[in-house]
């Protein structure tokens, strides 16, 4: 998905949906980092896009003025 389309989709989501998506992305990054450290998979190329999407989700949450957004 292209970045402008992703941002449009994220901006259309509610605050709770965005928080859920942020948790899912953080969990995926954690699992991939764990797999990478254990040498189970070549997960290095998958981590960066997930981290960037997580940052985009956090940015949209800040734009919406949601309380409790981590800095």
Buried (B, 14 or more C-beta within 10 A) or exposed (E): EEEEEBBEEBEEBEBEEBBEBBEEBBEBBEEBBEBBEEEEEEBEEBBEEBBEBBEBBBEBBEEBEBEEBEE
